[in-house]
């Protein structure tokens, strides 16, 4: 082999070694960068700290139903009954019994959508009775964002029961409208 060919071959093999080394270093830097991002910058929808709604002035209630169309909220010796539709009552009963319908209803769909979009149901807060209608908030969390959605209490209760979340009612409202059962 001539000296020129040997020098050319040596230069080519040195270049290949240098390029290979640079490629390995580049891949290592990319892997370290991705690892850094994964460890120190969580997904925006990841719940960093579960939200705890302000509950001063609220009482937790247990839910039961009386068919065909009555929801019963109980806290200690106080019990409140509210009328709703047969469909709402049956949906709440299925949630209490942990039974699924043959086909999903709106409450089942809400649960599936919340799960798919990583929305965490936090609680239901029944807040007032105005003109014969109860008003409530369905409290949700996605990442560090908290949503207080206006919802019919029957819908909010049916959804919360499907994901085992608590239901609260304003203490003053409970004391004003509920009957003593003790």
C-alpha positions as CSV (number, residue, x, y, z in Angstrom):
1,X,0.0,0.0,0.0
2,X,1.3,3.4,-0.8
3,X,2.0,6.0,1.7
4,X,-0.8,8.3,0.3
5,X,-3.4,5.6,0.6
6,X,-2.3,4.8,4.1
7,X,-2.5,8.4,5.2
8,X,-5.9,8.7,3.5
9,X,-7.2,5.5,5.2
10,X,-5.9,6.8,8.6
11,X,-7.6,10.1,8.1
12,X,-10.9,8.5,7.2
13,X,-10.7,6.1,10.2
14,X,-9.9,9.0,12.5
15,X,-12.8,10.9,11.1
16,X,-15.1,8.0,11.6
17,X,-13.9,7.6,15.2
18,X,-14.4,11.3,15.8
19,X,-17.9,11.3,14.3
20,X,-18.9,8.2,16.2
21,X,-17.7,9.7,19.5
22,X,-19.6,12.9,18.8
23,X,-22.7,10.9,18.0
24,X,-22.5,9.0,21.2
25,X,-21.9,12.1,23.2
26,X,-24.9,13.8,21.5
27,X,-27.2,10.9,22.2
28,X,-26.0,10.8,25.9
29,X,-26.7,14.6,26.2
30,X,-30.2,14.1,24.7
31,X,-31.0,11.2,27.1
32,X,-29.8,13.3,30.1
33,X,-31.9,16.3,28.9
34,X,-35.0,14.1,28.5
35,X,-34.4,12.5,31.9
36,X,-34.0,15.9,33.5
37,X,-37.3,17.1,31.9
38,X,-39.1,14.0,32.9
39,X,-38.0,14.2,36.5
40,X,-38.2,17.9,37.2
41,X,-41.0,19.1,34.9
42,X,-44.1,16.9,35.3
43,X,-47.0,16.9,32.8
44,X,-49.2,19.9,33.2
45,X,-52.2,17.7,33.9
46,X,-50.5,15.8,36.7
47,X,-52.0,16.6,40.1
48,X,-49.2,18.0,42.2
49,X,-51.3,18.4,45.3
50,X,-54.9,17.4,45.7
51,X,-57.1,20.4,46.3
52,X,-59.1,20.5,49.6
53,X,-62.2,22.7,49.2
54,X,-63.0,25.1,52.0
55,X,-65.5,23.3,54.2
56,X,-66.1,25.8,57.0
57,X,-69.8,25.9,57.5
58,X,-70.5,22.6,55.6
59,X,-71.5,19.2,56.8
60,X,-70.7,15.9,55.1
61,X,-73.9,13.9,54.3
62,X,-74.7,10.3,53.6
63,X,-76.9,9.6,50.6
64,X,-79.7,7.2,50.2
65,X,-82.8,7.0,48.0
66,X,-86.4,6.1,48.3
67,X,-87.9,5.0,45.0
68,X,-89.5,6.2,42.9
69,X,-88.0,9.8,43.1
70,X,-86.6,10.8,46.5
71,X,-83.0,11.5,47.5
72,X,-82.3,11.4,51.2
73,X,-79.3,13.3,52.7
74,X,-78.4,12.5,56.3
75,X,-75.9,14.1,58.7
76,X,-76.1,12.9,62.3
77,X,-79.7,13.5,63.5
78,X,-80.7,15.7,60.6
79,X,-82.3,14.4,57.4
80,X,-83.2,16.2,54.3
81,X,-85.3,14.8,51.5
82,X,-85.5,16.2,48.0
83,X,-87.6,15.1,45.0
84,X,-86.1,14.5,41.6
85,X,-86.9,12.5,38.5
86,X,-87.2,8.7,38.5
87,X,-84.2,8.5,36.2
88,X,-82.0,10.6,38.6
89,X,-83.0,8.5,41.6
90,X,-82.3,5.2,39.7
91,X,-78.9,6.5,38.6
92,X,-78.0,7.5,42.2
93,X,-79.2,4.1,43.4
94,X,-77.0,2.3,40.8
95,X,-74.0,4.4,42.0
96,X,-74.8,3.5,45.6
97,X,-75.0,-0.2,44.8
98,X,-71.9,0.0,42.5
99,X,-74.0,-1.4,39.6
100,X,-73.5,-0.5,36.0
101,X,-76.4,-0.1,33.6
102,X,-76.6,-2.1,30.3
103,X,-75.8,1.2,28.5
104,X,-74.0,4.2,30.1
105,X,-76.1,7.2,31.1
106,X,-74.9,10.8,31.3
107,X,-73.4,10.3,34.8
108,X,-71.4,7.3,33.6
109,X,-70.2,9.2,30.5
110,X,-69.2,12.2,32.8
111,X,-67.1,9.8,34.9
112,X,-65.4,8.3,31.8
113,X,-64.7,11.8,30.3
114,X,-63.3,13.0,33.7
115,X,-61.0,10.0,33.8
116,X,-59.9,10.4,30.2
117,X,-59.1,14.1,30.6
118,X,-57.5,13.5,34.1
119,X,-60.1,15.6,35.8
120,X,-60.3,14.6,39.5
121,X,-63.7,14.9,41.2
122,X,-63.0,16.5,44.6
123,X,-66.4,16.9,46.2
124,X,-70.0,18.1,45.8
125,X,-71.1,21.2,47.8
126,X,-74.8,21.8,48.1
127,X,-75.0,25.5,48.7
128,X,-78.5,26.9,48.7
129,X,-82.3,26.5,48.2
130,X,-83.8,29.3,46.1
131,X,-87.4,29.3,44.9
132,X,-87.8,25.6,45.6
133,X,-84.6,24.6,43.7
134,X,-81.4,23.4,45.3
135,X,-78.1,24.7,43.9
136,X,-74.7,22.9,44.2
137,X,-71.1,23.0,42.9
138,X,-69.2,20.0,41.5
139,X,-65.6,20.6,42.5
140,X,-63.1,19.3,40.0
141,X,-59.3,19.5,39.7
142,X,-57.0,19.1,36.7
143,X,-53.4,19.6,37.5
144,X,-53.2,22.7,39.6
145,X,-56.5,24.2,38.2
146,X,-59.6,23.9,40.3
147,X,-63.1,24.1,38.8
148,X,-66.3,24.9,40.7
149,X,-69.0,23.9,38.3
150,X,-72.6,24.8,38.8
151,X,-74.5,21.5,38.7
152,X,-77.9,20.1,39.7
153,X,-77.4,18.4,43.0
154,X,-78.8,15.1,41.7
155,X,-76.3,15.1,38.8
156,X,-73.4,16.1,41.0
157,X,-74.3,13.4,43.6
158,X,-74.7,10.7,41.0
159,X,-71.2,11.6,39.6
160,X,-69.5,11.9,43.0
161,X,-70.9,8.5,44.1
162,X,-69.5,6.8,41.0
163,X,-66.0,8.0,42.0
164,X,-66.4,7.6,45.8
165,X,-66.1,11.3,46.6
166,X,-67.8,13.2,49.5
167,X,-71.0,15.2,49.4
168,X,-71.3,18.3,51.6
169,X,-74.2,20.6,52.4
170,X,-74.1,24.1,53.9
171,X,-74.8,23.6,57.6
172,X,-77.2,26.5,57.8
173,X,-79.2,25.1,54.9
174,X,-79.3,21.7,56.5
175,X,-80.5,23.1,59.8
176,X,-83.2,25.2,58.1
177,X,-84.7,22.5,55.9
178,X,-83.9,19.2,57.4
179,X,-86.0,17.3,60.0
180,X,-84.6,15.9,63.2
181,X,-84.7,12.1,63.1
182,X,-83.3,11.3,66.6
